[in-house]
Amino acid sequence: MSFIVYIISYPFLWLLSRLPIRILYIISDFFYFIIYYVVGYRKKVVKSNLELVFPLKTDSEITQLSKQFFRHLIDLMIESVKSFSISEKEILKRYKYKNPELINNLAKQGKSIALVGAHKGNWEWIVSLPFAIDIDVYGSYTKLANPYFEKKIKKARSRFGFIGIKTTETVKKIHLNSLKKKQGLYILLSDQSPMVHKSHYWKEFFGVKVPIHTGAEMLAKKYDFAVVYYNTTKIKRGYYESEFTLITDTPKKYEKFELMDEYLSITEKVIKEQPAYYLWSHKRFKHKDKYNQWLNSRKK
């Protein structure tokens, strides 16, 4: 069945990706209307998240922000499809890096890097990062159920030198590279919600206490990585710019979870700057009422 789905779907997606991006955005406008007004995909989740995070905004402002988000979300899906065939020239024109010298200077010092960020702007086109920096780039991904799509998507993402590793194999790969004294930059997006029973730390995010992924801090301290935040700003439709900010190059000096606090503080700031381009359809706050439950389970 997986193969049948693949041979029916992939040729269509590949042909779609070959269309000029201006045509793809016309298609995006059509799907925005269908998904927002007809299907209503996750509208309640998005509205609930926005109301929780921005309690002072009016209903009208929340609705407007929701519509802007869905327009961006469909664009992002279209841009992801475009990744199958986008050229080096076009992706470098549309996705720029403001200060890659920060990364390159750390690499020259022999540092490996934990690149942390959030699901904001366009995180799919960061596969172009190897063009801008002088260190191997690794990004973890969730394995797809369909092995044929898995292979094609991995191939598409690796066209520009990006090295994909399965999420379940990330720690192992980092450890092996460390044993070989092989430098690397590891993209670790930490803004999604971990399972309650696997969480080690809770912190207020936009005033709501939620469980926090702490893997980036753990790995940075264990392997002495520099920790760099990257923020992607949407300049206009189809154009983005990423900027790097050094959080620390001495992670072991930080107290437990202090690095994650710094990460969350920056993430709140950049989301507030462009709130429509964050991934509000993700159920980031689904565990917001379970802190006491988690706390009690830790005492047992």
C-alpha positions in Angstrom: 0.0 0.0 0.0 2.9 2.4 0.8 4.3 1.9 -2.6 0.9 2.5 -4.3 0.4 5.8 -2.4 3.9 6.8 -3.4 3.7 6.1 -7.1 0.4 7.9 -7.2 1.4 10.9 -5.1 5.1 11.6 -5.8 4.9 12.3 -9.6 2.2 14.9 -8.8 4.3 16.5 -6.1 7.4 16.5 -8.2 5.6 18.1 -11.1 4.1 20.7 -8.8 7.5 21.5 -7.4 8.7 22.3 -11.0 6.2 25.1 -11.4 7.4 28.7 -11.0 7.0 29.8 -7.4 4.7 32.7 -8.4 2.3 30.0 -9.8 2.6 28.0 -6.6 1.5 31.0 -4.6 -1.6 31.2 -6.6 -2.3 27.6 -5.8 -1.5 28.4 -2.1 -4.2 31.1 -2.1 -6.7 28.6 -3.4 -5.8 26.0 -0.7 -5.8 28.7 2.0 -9.5 29.4 1.2 -10.3 25.7 1.2 -8.4 24.9 4.4 -9.4 28.0 6.4 -13.0 28.5 5.3 -14.2 25.1 4.2 -12.2 22.4 6.1 -11.4 24.5 9.1 -8.1 22.6 9.8 -7.1 23.2 13.4 -8.8 26.6 13.6 -9.8 25.9 17.2 -6.3 24.9 18.2 -4.8 28.1 16.6 -7.5 30.4 18.1 -7.1 28.8 21.5 -3.3 29.2 21.4 -3.4 32.8 20.3 -6.0 33.7 22.9 -3.8 32.1 25.6 -0.6 33.8 24.5 -2.1 37.2 23.7 -4.9 37.7 26.2 -5.1 41.5 25.6 -5.9 41.2 21.9 -9.5 41.6 20.8 -11.4 38.9 19.0 -11.0 40.8 15.8 -7.2 41.0 16.3 -7.1 37.2 17.1 -9.1 36.4 13.9 -6.8 38.6 11.8 -3.7 37.0 13.2 -5.2 33.5 12.7 -5.9 34.3 9.0 -2.3 35.6 8.6 -1.0 32.4 10.2 -3.0 30.1 7.9 -1.9 32.0 4.8 1.7 31.6 5.9 1.2 27.9 6.8 -0.1 27.0 3.4 2.8 29.0 1.8 5.2 27.0 4.0 3.6 23.7 2.7 4.0 24.9 -0.9 7.6 26.0 -0.2 8.3 22.6 1.2 7.1 21.0 -2.0 9.3 23.4 -4.0 12.2 22.0 -2.0 12.1 18.9 -4.2 13.5 20.8 -7.2 14.5 24.3 -6.1 17.8 25.4 -7.5 20.8 26.6 -5.6 20.5 30.0 -7.2 16.8 30.4 -6.3 17.1 29.2 -2.7 20.1 31.5 -2.0 18.1 34.4 -3.4 15.1 33.6 -1.2 16.7 32.4 2.0 19.7 34.6 3.2 21.9 34.4 6.2 22.7 37.7 7.9 25.8 36.9 9.8 27.3 33.4 9.0 30.7 34.7 10.1 29.5 34.1 13.7 29.2 30.3 13.0 32.4 30.3 10.9 34.5 31.9 13.7 33.3 29.3 16.2 34.2 26.6 13.7 37.7 28.0 13.3 38.1 27.8 17.1 37.4 24.1 16.9 33.9 24.3 18.4 30.9 22.2 17.5 27.6 24.0 17.7 24.1 23.3 19.0 21.9 25.5 16.7 18.7 26.2 18.6 15.6 27.9 17.3 11.8 27.7 16.9 9.3 26.6 14.3 9.0 30.1 13.0 9.3 31.5 9.5 10.5 28.8 7.2 12.6 26.1 8.8 12.5 23.8 5.8 14.8 25.9 3.6 17.6 25.9 6.2 18.8 22.9 4.2 20.7 25.7 2.3 22.9 26.4 5.4 25.9 24.4 4.1 26.3 27.1 1.4 26.9 29.7 4.0 29.1 28.1 6.7 32.3 26.0 6.9 31.1 23.1 9.1 29.0 20.0 8.5 25.3 20.6 9.1 23.1 18.0 10.7 19.4 18.1 11.2 17.2 15.5 13.0 13.9 14.5 11.5 11.0 12.3 12.3 11.0 9.1 10.3 8.0 8.9 7.9 5.7 5.9 7.9 6.1 5.6 4.1 9.6 4.4 3.4 9.5 5.6 -0.3 8.6 9.1 0.7 11.2 8.9 3.4 13.9 8.2 0.9 12.9 10.9 -1.5 12.5 13.6 1.1 15.9 12.7 2.6 17.5 12.9 -0.8 15.9 16.3 -1.5 17.1 17.7 1.8 20.6 16.5 1.2 21.1 18.0 -2.2 22.9 21.0 -0.8 25.1 19.1 1.7 22.6 19.0 4.6 22.9 15.7 6.6 19.7 14.4 7.9 19.6 12.1 10.9 16.6 10.3 12.4 15.5 11.9 15.7 16.0 8.5 17.5 19.6 8.4 16.2 20.7 12.0 16.9 22.4 11.4 20.3 24.2 8.3 18.9 25.5 10.3 15.9 26.7 13.2 18.0 28.5 10.7 20.3 30.2 9.0 17.4 31.3 12.3 15.9 32.7 13.3 19.3 34.7 10.1 19.6 36.1 10.8 16.1 36.7 14.5 17.0 34.6 15.4 14.1 33.1 18.9 14.3 29.4 19.5 13.4 26.6 21.9 13.7 23.4 20.2 15.0 20.0 21.9 14.4 17.9 21.3 17.6 14.5 22.9 17.5 13.2 22.7 21.1 9.9 24.6 21.1 7.5 21.7 20.7 5.9 19.8 23.6 7.5 16.7 25.1 5.4 13.9 26.6 4.7 14.6 30.3 6.2 11.4 31.6 9.5 12.1 29.7 9.8 15.7 30.8 12.4 16.9 33.3 11.7 20.6 33.5 8.7 22.9 33.4 8.8 26.6 32.8 6.5 29.5 32.0 6.3 30.1 28.3 4.2 33.2 27.5 2.9 33.0 31.0 1.8 29.4 30.8 3.7 26.6 32.6 4.6 23.9 30.2 7.1 21.0 29.9 10.3 21.9 28.1 12.6 19.9 25.9 16.0 20.0 27.6 18.0 17.8 25.2 19.8 20.8 23.6 21.2 21.9 27.0 22.1 18.4 28.0 24.0 17.7 24.7 25.7 21.2 24.8 27.1 20.6 28.3 28.1 17.0 27.7 30.0 17.7 24.5 31.0 21.4 25.2 29.1 22.8 22.2 28.7 26.5 21.6 25.0 27.3 21.7 23.7 29.6 19.0 20.1 30.8 18.4 18.9 31.3 14.9 15.9 33.4 14.1 14.3 33.4 10.7 12.5 36.6 9.7 10.0 36.7 6.9 10.9 39.7 4.7 8.0 39.2 2.3 6.2 36.4 0.7 8.8 33.8 -0.3 11.8 35.7 1.1 13.5 35.0 4.5 16.5 36.0 6.4 18.1 34.1 9.3 20.2 35.8 11.9 22.5 34.0 14.4 22.9 35.0 18.1 25.5 33.5 20.4 24.0 32.3 23.6 27.3 30.9 25.0 30.4 29.1 24.0 31.0 27.9 27.6 27.8 26.0 28.3 29.2 24.2 31.4 29.3 27.4 33.3 25.5 27.6 33.2 23.4 26.3 36.1 20.9 23.5 35.4 18.2 24.6 32.9 19.6 28.1 32.8 20.4 27.7 29.1 16.8 26.6 28.4 15.5 29.7 30.2 17.7 31.8 28.0 16.4 30.0 24.9 12.8 30.4 25.9 13.3 34.1 26.6 14.7 34.7 23.1 12.0 32.5 21.6 9.2 34.6 23.2 10.9 37.8 21.9 11.2 36.7 18.3 7.7 35.3 18.2 6.3 38.6 19.4 8.1 40.4 16.6 6.4 38.3 13.9 3.6 36.4 15.7 1.8 35.3 12.5 4.7 33.2 11.4 5.0 30.9 14.4 3.6 27.3 14.3 0.4 28.0 16.2 -1.3 24.8 14.8 1.0 22.8 17.1 -0.6 21.9 20.5 2.2 23.5 22.4 0.1 24.1 25.5 -1.8 20.8 25.7 -0.1 19.9 29.0 -0.7 23.3 30.6 -2.9 21.9 33.4 -0.7 18.9 34.2 2.2 20.4 36.1 0.9 19.3 39.6 0.3 15.8 38.2 3.9 15.7 36.9 5.2 17.1 40.2 3.4 14.5 42.2 4.7 11.7 40.0 8.3 12.9 40.6 7.7 12.6 44.4 6.8 8.9 44.2 
